[in-house]
Amino acid sequence: MKQVKQDGLIYLVNEKEGNAEIMDFYECRNKFIIPHLIKHETQEYIVVSILTDAFKNSLNIKTIQFPSDSELQTIEENAFEYSSIESIF
């Protein structure tokens, strides 16, 4: 597994299974759109989970949005702990 940074988010990419998990963020934004998939090099990876503490202490983020074709399966414990998120779409 390797880390990939894209659009303000840090993903843990599982090349063997063809999926990605959000593990952290590296840009302060008011809004994040969690994509259906990410492209890295020549491969596409389906975003399947938000890991523990991924958005912990995120005081600037107000909105998290998911596309209608999202395949997110899991939001792990404390993923949004101590955050200031006001809405999830």
Order of alpha helices (4+ residues) and beta strands (2+ residues): beta-beta-beta-beta-beta-beta-beta-beta-beta
